[in-house]
């Protein structure tokens, strides 16, 4: 983690850990939803910790299934 001003920035491994997913899953599922930042002279991408944590909320189910219940007498 790198701190710049009042913000903390995470690399991809740290962001994946914060979300509780593997790094590969982070790249496949979450990276597209995050802005990338460079910090100082470092060229690798970093992600704001607050933005990563905001993704760590329950997401709605995209499709729900209705199960019909039958009652037998």
C-alpha positions as CSV (number, residue, x, y, z in Angstrom):
1,X,0.0,0.0,0.0
2,X,1.2,3.5,-0.8
3,X,-0.2,6.6,0.9
4,X,-0.3,9.9,-1.1
5,X,-1.9,12.8,0.7
6,X,-5.1,11.4,2.4
7,X,-5.5,8.5,0.0
8,X,-4.2,5.0,0.2
9,X,-3.4,3.2,-3.1
10,X,-3.3,-0.6,-3.6
11,X,-1.6,-2.6,-6.2
12,X,-3.5,-5.4,-7.9
13,X,-2.5,-8.1,-5.4
14,X,-3.6,-5.9,-2.4
15,X,-6.8,-5.0,-4.1
16,X,-7.6,-8.6,-4.7
17,X,-6.9,-9.4,-1.1
18,X,-9.2,-6.5,0.0
19,X,-12.0,-8.0,-2.1
20,X,-11.3,-11.5,-1.0
21,X,-10.7,-12.9,-4.5
22,X,-7.7,-14.3,-6.4
23,X,-5.7,-11.9,-8.4
24,X,-6.9,-13.4,-11.7
25,X,-10.5,-12.9,-10.5
26,X,-9.7,-9.3,-9.7
27,X,-8.5,-8.7,-13.2
28,X,-11.5,-10.5,-14.8
29,X,-14.3,-9.2,-12.6
30,X,-13.3,-6.0,-10.9
31,X,-10.5,-4.1,-12.7
32,X,-12.9,-2.8,-15.4
33,X,-14.9,-1.0,-12.6
34,X,-11.9,0.8,-11.2
35,X,-9.9,3.8,-12.3
36,X,-6.1,3.2,-12.4
37,X,-3.6,5.7,-10.9
38,X,0.2,6.0,-11.1
39,X,1.8,7.0,-7.9
40,X,5.1,9.0,-8.1
41,X,7.5,7.5,-10.7
42,X,6.1,4.0,-10.4
43,X,4.6,2.9,-13.7
44,X,2.5,0.0,-12.5
45,X,-1.2,0.7,-11.9
46,X,-2.6,1.4,-8.5
47,X,-6.2,1.6,-7.3
48,X,-7.7,3.8,-4.6
49,X,-8.4,1.8,-1.5
50,X,-11.7,3.6,-1.0
51,X,-12.9,2.7,-4.5
52,X,-11.8,-0.9,-4.1
53,X,-13.7,-1.1,-0.7
54,X,-16.8,0.4,-2.4
55,X,-16.9,-2.7,-4.7
56,X,-16.8,-5.0,-1.7
57,X,-20.6,-4.7,-1.1
58,X,-23.3,-7.2,-1.9
59,X,-24.2,-7.0,-5.6
60,X,-27.7,-7.7,-6.7
61,X,-28.4,-11.0,-8.5
62,X,-28.6,-10.4,-12.2
63,X,-31.2,-13.0,-12.8
64,X,-33.6,-14.6,-10.3
65,X,-35.4,-17.8,-10.6
66,X,-38.9,-18.4,-9.3
67,X,-39.5,-21.9,-7.9
68,X,-43.1,-22.9,-7.9
69,X,-44.2,-24.7,-4.8
70,X,-46.8,-27.4,-4.9
71,X,-48.8,-28.6,-2.0
72,X,-49.9,-32.1,-1.8
73,X,-52.9,-33.0,0.3
